Amino acid sequence: MSNEDKSIHEFDFNLICEYFSGMKRQGPGSEEITIKALSFIDNLSGKSRIADLGCGTGGQTMTLAQHTQGQITGLDLFPGFITLFNRNAERLNLQNRVKGFVGSMENLPFQNGELDLIWSEGAIANIGFEKGLTYWKGFLKKGGYVAVTYESWFTNERPAEIEKWWVDAVPEIATIGHNISIMQKTGYIPVAAFTVPENCWIDNYFIPQKTWQEEFLKKYAGNKTVETFIALMKREAELYSKYKQYYGYVFYIGKKI
Ligand SMILES: C[S@@+](CC[C@H](N)C(=O)[O-])C[C@H]1O[C@@H](n2cnc3c(N)ncnc32)[C@H](O)[C@@H]1O
């Protein structure tokens, strides 16, 4: 296989995590978009229990915490992200309400029906959209909400180059309409679905990577795996600028029936 054909799944998890630890966010998003998604959720109080699955270092979790009351549990597979997450919570004096734990979104440490809200930005593809919505629903109270961003096609047809890139990365990637129908099928009322704007990708995801990529290459000078990984990250940005009318993240918000 040529290096150009590699997908992100073929790189060492620790390498990917070290790279993304250097950034405020590990995926496209923004404070504004988190707050917008939150505006559709009407069941929260000081007693609420919220989980942020695949929280990374907590970029969106801290925004969530600053605009809600109640307890927030962040969960991520990567211990390095959770260390930074808990440090971020302390820095913002949120440590009494916001705690990060190492764990898997596929094996949640909550009781059935315990949660008022499950949040997950840029991470549900790791379990699968339908599987995640189905499994997580058991942990929500009746009337509880799920709010996730997920890679989605904006059009019914796409150029082959971008189709292949995304099918390799997220085999289940589908159109917005299809994803809304999955939300309905898995037992949620689809409350809102809106596209995550371009600035969330460009200003908050691709641009911060640029200087970091140069530093990372210096740190690992001569390391072919790192060079190939950085080339893949650069290609992701190039493909976005070429094909952004065909795909992006969509925020899906659903209420458990
Ligand atoms: C694209 S990042 C998004 C991080 C953060 N939510 C954000 O938007 O900045 C995806 C995150 O999911 C985490 N992850 C991947 N598989 C996971 C799993 N099975 N359980 C929990 N977290 C997982 C990764 O470690 C990573 O932090």
The ligand as a Tripos MOL2 file, in Angstrom:
@<TRIPOS>MOLECULE
LIG
   27    29     1     0     0
SMALL
NO_CHARGES

@<TRIPOS>ATOM
      1 C1        -12.3750   13.9520   16.7130 C.3       1 LIG1
      2 S1        -12.0140   13.7680   18.4230 S.3       1 LIG1
      3 C2        -13.1830   14.9150   19.1270 C.3       1 LIG1
      4 C3        -12.8050   15.3900   20.4940 C.3       1 LIG1
      5 C4        -13.6770   16.5000   21.0940 C.3       1 LIG1
      6 N1        -15.0370   16.0290   21.3080 N.3       1 LIG1
      7 C5        -13.6790   17.7410   20.2010 C.2       1 LIG1
      8 O1        -14.6670   17.9370   19.4680 O.co2     1 LIG1
      9 O2        -12.6990   18.4940   20.2370 O.co2     1 LIG1
     10 C6        -12.6800   12.1610   18.8390 C.3       1 LIG1
     11 C7        -12.4140   11.7230   20.2700 C.3       1 LIG1
     12 O3        -13.0200   10.4600   20.5170 O.3       1 LIG1
     13 C8        -12.1470    9.6960   21.3440 C.3       1 LIG1
     14 N2        -12.5180    8.2830   21.2030 N.ar      1 LIG1
     15 C9        -12.3140    7.4640   20.1490 C.ar      1 LIG1
     16 N3        -12.8720    6.2480   20.3790 N.ar      1 LIG1
     17 C10       -13.4440    6.3100   21.6130 C.ar      1 LIG1
     18 C11       -14.1730    5.3860   22.4160 C.ar      1 LIG1
     19 N4        -14.4460    4.1440   21.9940 N.pl3     1 LIG1
     20 N5        -14.6140    5.7900   23.6290 N.ar      1 LIG1
     21 C12       -14.3480    7.0560   24.0790 C.ar      1 LIG1
     22 N6        -13.6560    7.9590   23.3590 N.ar      1 LIG1
     23 C13       -13.2060    7.6110   22.1490 C.ar      1 LIG1
     24 C14       -10.7620   10.0620   20.8470 C.3       1 LIG1
     25 O4         -9.7520    9.7620   21.8100 O.3       1 LIG1
     26 C15       -10.9410   11.5690   20.6070 C.3       1 LIG1
     27 O5        -10.6800   12.3160   21.7700 O.3       1 LIG1
@<TRIPOS>BOND
     1     1     2 1
     2     2     3 1
     3     2    10 1
     4     3     4 1
     5     4     5 1
     6     5     6 1
     7     5     7 1
     8     7     8 2
     9     7     9 1
    10    10    11 1
    11    11    12 1
    12    11    26 1
    13    12    13 1
    14    13    14 1
    15    13    24 1
    16    14    15 ar
    17    14    23 ar
    18    15    16 ar
    19    16    17 ar
    20    17    18 ar
    21    17    23 ar
    22    18    19 1
    23    18    20 ar
    24    20    21 ar
    25    21    22 ar
    26    22    23 ar
    27    24    25 1
    28    24    26 1
    29    26    27 1
@<TRIPOS>SUBSTRUCTURE
     1 LIG1         1 GROUP 0 **** ****
